[in-house]
Amino acid sequence: MITSPSLTVNLVSGLAGAGKSSIARASGTTSIRLAGSDRSAVSNAIAGITRTEVMLEIHPSIVPIEVAMSVIAAGGDRALRPDAEVLRIGNFVSVLDASTFWAGIRSDALAPIPPVSCVTHGEHDRTIADALVEQIEWASVVVINKTDLATAADCADLRDFVRLLNPSSHVVFARHGRTSVKPWFPPRENMLAWLQQSPGWIRQLNGEGLLTSSGIGLGCVVYRDPRPFHPGRLAKFLSDKAAKSGEILRSRGLFRLASRPHVVGSWNSAGPTIGFEPTSMGSHDPESPWGQEIAFFGKNLDGIKLTANLDACLLTNREFIGDPSEWKSLADPFPAWDLDVD
């Protein structure tokens, strides 16, 4: 019986001008620009490919993990692709422009509008900082490109920042889209499962952080406390105190608002913007935190001051031992969550 060779699908992402097309061509594999993120878009893009490996270039406003899930879906849908069993997820390659990265991560400007709606995002609200963070955290290979247009210090800072946000990724430097690493590293057996445990915030919260600080001021502070946040005091912290303990460039974790005691919230910031969303974790699930578990990444962070400022946002001991039903009456300035909670 003759079997078809496996087709390894690599993904390459990067903001416009970062050089992802040059990096894709330098990899020596067939490169295709992907307009959408659903499984039909993936299947159509790779239809007719006769080589054993392909590089899909992702639009900068499409979340890389969405495309990976679509590759898996396309590989399992025989109606879309008869040779479904031969698809394989390869490397996630993210290309960063060393000359513009630090301005981008500090920007609240929106990322380019996607050609089609993303699966997990309805209204387009992803910022350039969001895109950069996701490109780092969902990568097996990070290419720091255009090093000839940046200072050595900025390149070193960026390397260490990548190691903080994704300690499992392999970092490569490049000039004019040319890098010494060719071909790409062989992908892991189950790349998707491996990547889901790769983000640095997950590693830090699990006590597996490989780098907590660098010699030039980049570092991570993990904050934990069993008490929930008082919504008013937390809002005040975000408006006037968050920057007083150093520059927070990324924060991610789980948290509780006292006014929403039965909901575990997702804390997610990139650059100057922050978003709170409900999770699907049940209030009394064994793995659900009662209070806070948040990893803060930034430059010149003062862990003692940051912890003290966050402690001041919690319910006081007297408030905490009260009836949770009373917490719901606290003034809550944050947008309502679209979730039915008993």
C-alpha positions in Angstrom: 0.0 0.0 0.0 1.3 3.5 -1.0 0.9 6.1 1.6 1.2 9.9 1.1 4.2 11.6 2.8 3.3 13.8 5.8 2.9 17.5 5.2 4.4 19.6 7.9 2.7 22.9 8.3 4.8 25.6 9.9 3.4 29.0 10.9 5.2 32.3 10.6 3.8 35.5 12.1 5.0 39.1 12.5 3.9 42.7 12.2 4.0 44.3 8.8 7.6 45.2 8.0 9.1 42.8 10.5 10.4 40.7 7.7 8.4 37.5 8.0 8.2 36.9 4.2 12.0 37.2 4.0 12.4 34.7 6.9 9.8 32.4 5.4 11.7 32.4 2.1 15.0 31.9 3.9 13.7 28.7 5.5 13.8 27.0 2.1 10.2 25.8 2.3 7.2 26.7 0.2 5.7 30.0 1.6 2.0 30.8 1.3 0.2 33.9 2.7 -2.8 32.9 4.7 -5.8 35.4 4.5 -8.1 33.8 7.0 -7.8 31.6 10.1 -10.6 29.0 9.7 -10.0 25.4 8.5 -11.4 26.0 5.0 -8.9 28.9 4.6 -6.0 26.6 5.7 -7.2 23.7 3.5 -7.5 25.9 0.5 -4.1 27.5 1.1 -2.3 24.1 1.2 -4.4 22.4 -1.5 -2.1 21.0 -4.3 1.1 21.3 -2.2 3.4 18.4 -3.3 6.3 19.2 -1.0 6.6 17.7 2.4 6.8 21.1 4.2 5.0 24.4 3.9 5.3 27.8 5.7 2.0 29.7 6.2 2.4 33.4 6.7 -0.2 34.7 9.1 -1.7 38.1 9.1 -0.5 40.1 12.1 -4.0 40.5 13.6 -4.7 36.7 13.5 -3.9 34.8 16.7 -1.3 32.1 15.8 -3.0 29.5 18.0 -6.2 29.9 16.0 -4.5 28.9 12.8 -2.9 25.9 14.6 -6.3 24.7 15.7 -7.6 25.2 12.1 -4.7 23.1 10.8 -5.7 20.3 13.1 -9.3 20.7 12.1 -8.4 20.6 8.4 -6.3 17.5 8.9 -9.2 15.7 10.5 -11.9 16.8 8.0 -11.9 14.4 5.1 -14.6 16.5 3.3 -12.1 19.4 3.1 -9.0 17.4 2.5 -9.1 13.7 1.5 -5.5 13.1 2.6 -6.3 14.5 6.1 -4.2 12.0 8.0 -1.0 13.4 6.6 -1.1 17.0 8.1 1.3 17.7 10.9 1.9 20.9 13.0 5.4 22.2 12.6 7.2 25.1 14.2 5.6 28.4 15.2 8.0 31.0 14.0 7.6 34.7 15.2 9.5 37.5 13.5 10.2 40.6 15.6 11.6 43.9 14.3 14.3 44.8 16.7 14.2 48.4 15.6 10.5 49.0 16.4 9.7 46.4 19.0 10.1 48.6 22.1 7.9 51.4 20.7 5.3 48.8 19.7 5.1 47.0 23.0 4.5 50.4 24.7 1.8 51.4 22.2 -2.0 51.2 22.6 -2.5 51.6 18.9 -4.7 48.9 17.2 -3.0 46.2 15.2 -3.9 46.1 11.5 -7.5 45.0 10.8 -7.7 41.3 9.9 -8.8 40.3 6.4 -11.6 38.2 8.0 -12.9 38.1 11.5 -10.8 36.1 14.0 -12.4 33.1 15.6 -12.0 34.2 19.2 -12.4 38.0 18.6 -15.6 39.6 17.4 -15.0 43.3 17.5 -11.4 44.1 16.5 -9.8 45.4 19.6 -6.3 43.8 19.6 -3.5 46.3 19.9 0.0 46.1 18.5 1.2 45.2 22.0 -1.3 42.3 22.1 -0.1 41.0 18.8 3.6 41.2 19.9 3.0 39.4 23.2 1.0 36.6 21.5 3.6 36.2 18.8 6.2 35.7 21.5 4.2 33.5 23.8 3.0 31.2 21.0 6.3 30.5 19.3 8.8 27.7 19.2 11.3 29.9 17.3 11.6 33.7 17.7 13.6 35.5 15.1 14.8 38.9 16.2 15.2 40.5 12.8 16.7 43.9 11.6 19.4 43.8 14.3 21.5 46.1 12.1 18.9 48.8 12.6 18.8 48.5 16.5 21.4 49.1 19.2 23.1 46.1 20.8 21.5 47.0 24.1 18.0 47.0 22.6 18.6 43.6 20.9 19.9 42.2 24.2 16.9 43.6 26.1 14.6 42.0 23.5 16.3 38.7 23.8 15.9 38.6 27.6 12.3 39.8 27.3 11.5 36.9 24.9 13.2 34.5 27.4 11.0 35.8 30.2 7.7 35.6 28.2 8.6 32.2 26.6 11.6 30.5 28.1 11.1 27.4 25.9 11.4 29.2 22.6 14.6 29.2 20.6 15.8 32.8 19.9 17.6 33.6 16.6 19.1 36.9 15.5 18.8 38.0 11.9 19.9 40.8 9.6 17.9 41.6 6.4 15.9 38.5 6.9 19.0 36.3 6.9 19.8 34.0 9.8 22.3 31.2 10.3 19.6 28.8 11.5 18.5 26.8 8.4 16.6 24.6 8.0 14.2 25.1 11.0 14.4 22.8 14.0 12.5 19.6 13.8 9.1 20.2 15.5 8.1 18.4 18.7 6.0 15.3 18.6 2.9 17.2 19.9 3.8 20.9 19.2 0.4 22.2 20.2 0.4 20.6 23.7 4.0 21.7 24.2 3.2 25.3 23.3 0.2 25.5 25.6 2.6 25.1 28.6 5.3 27.3 27.2 4.2 30.9 28.0 6.4 32.3 30.8 3.4 33.4 32.9 2.3 29.8 33.2 5.8 28.7 34.0 6.2 31.4 36.6 2.8 30.6 38.3 3.8 26.9 38.4 7.1 27.8 40.0 9.0 26.8 36.8 10.4 30.2 35.7 13.8 29.7 34.2 14.6 33.5 34.3 13.2 35.9 36.9 15.4 38.8 36.2 18.1 39.9 33.8 21.2 42.0 34.3 19.7 45.1 32.6 16.5 45.4 34.7 14.0 43.1 33.0 12.2 40.8 35.5 9.1 39.1 36.8 7.2 39.5 40.0 4.6 36.9 40.9 1.7 38.1 43.1 -0.5 35.8 45.2 -3.0 36.4 47.9 -6.1 34.4 49.0 -8.3 37.6 49.4 -10.2 39.0 46.5 -9.7 42.5 45.2 -12.0 45.4 46.3 -13.2 46.7 42.9 -12.9 50.4 43.7 -9.4 50.1 45.2 -8.2 48.0 42.2 -9.5 50.6 39.8 -7.6 53.3 41.6 -4.5 51.2 41.5 -4.8 50.8 37.8 -5.4 54.5 37.2 -2.6 56.0 39.3 -0.4 53.5 41.0 0.5 50.7 38.6 3.4 52.7 37.1 4.8 53.7 40.5 6.5 50.3 41.0 8.3 50.1 37.7 7.3 49.6 34.1 4.8 46.8 33.7 5.0 45.5 30.1 3.0 42.3 30.5 0.9 40.8 33.2 -1.2 37.6 33.1 -3.0 35.4 35.5 -6.2 34.7 37.5 -7.9 36.9 39.9 -11.1 37.5 41.9 -13.2 40.6 42.3 -15.1 40.7 45.7 -18.1 42.1 43.9 -18.2 39.0 41.7 -17.3 36.3 44.2 -18.4 33.3 42.2 -16.4 34.1 39.1 -12.7 33.5 38.5 -11.4 36.3 36.3 -8.7 36.3 33.7 -6.2 39.2 34.1 -4.5 40.1 30.8 -2.3 43.1 30.0 0.0 43.9 27.2 1.8 47.2 27.1 -0.5 50.0 28.4 -3.8 48.2 28.0 -5.4 45.7 30.3 -8.5 43.5 29.9 -10.5 41.4 32.4 -12.7 38.5 31.3 -14.5 35.7 33.1 -13.1 32.2 32.8 -15.0 29.0 32.7 -13.4 27.8 36.0 -16.0 27.1 38.6 -15.8 29.0 41.9 -15.2 25.9 43.9 -13.1 23.9 41.4 -10.1 22.3 43.1 -7.7 24.2 40.8 -9.5 27.5 41.0 -7.7 30.1 43.1 -9.7 31.9 45.8 -7.8 35.0 45.4 -5.0 36.2 43.1 -2.3 34.5 41.0 -0.7 37.0 38.6 2.7 37.2 37.0 4.0 40.7 36.2 6.8 41.2 33.6 8.5 44.5 33.1 11.5 46.7 33.5 12.9 47.9 36.8 10.0 46.4 38.8 10.1 47.0 42.5 8.6 43.8 43.8 8.2 45.1 47.3 6.3 48.2 46.2 4.2 46.4 43.7 3.2 43.8 46.2 2.4 46.5 48.8 0.3 48.5 46.3 -1.6 45.4 45.3 -2.1 44.4 48.9 -3.8 47.7 49.5 -6.4 46.8 46.8 -7.5 43.6 48.6 -10.4 43.3 51.0 -9.3 44.1 54.5 -9.3 41.3 57.1 -12.5 42.8 58.5 -14.2 42.9 55.1 -12.9 39.5 54.2 -14.5 37.7 57.1 -17.9 39.3 56.3 -20.7 37.7 54.3 -19.8 37.4 50.6 -23.3 38.5 49.7 -22.4 41.9 51.1 -19.4 42.1 48.7 -21.8 42.1 45.8 -23.0 45.5 46.9 -19.6 47.1 46.5 -19.4 49.8 43.8 -17.9 48.1 40.8 -16.5 50.4 38.0 -15.4 47.6 35.7 -17.5 46.5 32.6 -20.0 43.8 33.3 -19.1 40.2 32.3 -21.5 38.4 30.0 -21.9 35.4 32.1 -24.8 33.8 34.0 -23.6 33.0 37.5 -25.8 31.4 40.1 
